[in-house]
């Protein structure tokens, strides 16, 4: 039987808050002015007389008024306080012990015609009581105002309380998530378990205690968790891993205890911890030693998930993109029973994600999501969302009614390489170098059997690149690469440098990134994939010491002699690929020059343009444009020729 839900908190009225704040500020001002008034009163203290001195002053007609009050609390009930003013305006007072002395003063006042009044009762008047109680009342009001401004609770006493937020409502559901069908099926079973636990318990099934979502950034781990919250009819508590860790040791552990205590009151429920690697890192590791606060927090989390206590009905979901740094005790069954890997979407997944992000956008009917999905290999869900948003911004900037394919094409370039830098000025020779460099990549992409298809070539600078080739696989992404395919990939990367050498008999610095990528592939072929004459031995592997930094992240299991052989093998693969690129470009020198010539004129070529150049050697629209420009030039020349008389 589930526990009754807590009643929802009433919404806070901002208008009421403003009125309450004004009232509190008014009380504070009254308090300040009262203090100032009291200080001003204290500056003119009344003069104290003895009985003899007062009689002399009264007989010499120096007294202006007289009033008497019984002194409360005195043992002698005949004690009185005499107050009044003198002829010069100063105040005075004195205390007399007996009623006879008071009677004597009254008689002298009648003789000297001095006004006399008597106030029976306590000497503490109404205003005296007000001035005593007012500071106390204002202090209480000020404390209440401070607590109200801090959210209705004292933060100092809630330092060890949980920061988990309770999410309600179905703002995000599985219909907002695409490209992760298998992962959704796994979580759908979890939701069904929470809704109908009897069906599973009858078969002896135990509810999973934890589900860990693992994947690269932007693949939709947090979005998937929010969708679970929207689909499940149970409370959903969400918190970030960094919310547990504080400067003071023990605070994080206290927050973990309070979070599970609150969750037990709402069971069955789900707790979602985003970026759990902030608190779940391996204990006692790193160059600087351990971290007491984080380790104590992790210890408490381990105990709460699968310790001596029983958290029946609580499922812990977590997300991370650094599962390699998590503590092994956190990953074992009984804590995180399921680990769901969320990879980058394939072409079908990207197509489904694009449709989700295009629901609230006006897309031109000619745009097909299949073509966009083919142009975006390796894009995550976050990248695709950004892509569609950039396309919408470009269309709005041009005051268009819908998003067309060239908007999306430009958005792809923006996401991959950055905005076009058309203001960057290159010299004529630099533009020629860039054009032939990119044309070299394009020709190798066309002629090599295992090369990707060239979808776009441009010499418009973007980011740090003077130009680039967009080369995509003919079919869907492959998960295995053959040795020949890797060699062709290296050959394609070297095409730009080879083209520069063939045409200009000179080389530039434009192939810097190409060399870096080619060397990484060649070294992996030798040291990791066993694709060299050194045999099927793995000489290098990724280190498990994930806290030593990226520079120490490779373990080497070979001698100095083998290191020399590895370098020679890498150099040999690069040399063979370079020679192959040189042979292919030399054989297709006419196509190389033609593509570069057209690139210098139009700056950007699409896949259809390149296919046309390969088949016919030119572009129809470009030839028509050249013809029109020539006719216009001749007409201008004739008009400017002087007429002979």
Order of alpha helices (4+ residues) and beta strands (2+ residues): alpha-beta-alpha-beta-beta-beta-alpha-beta-alpha-beta-alpha-alpha-beta-alpha-beta-alpha-beta-alpha-beta-alpha-beta-alpha-alpha-alpha-alpha-alpha-beta-beta-alpha-alpha-alpha-beta-beta-alpha-alpha-beta-alpha-alpha
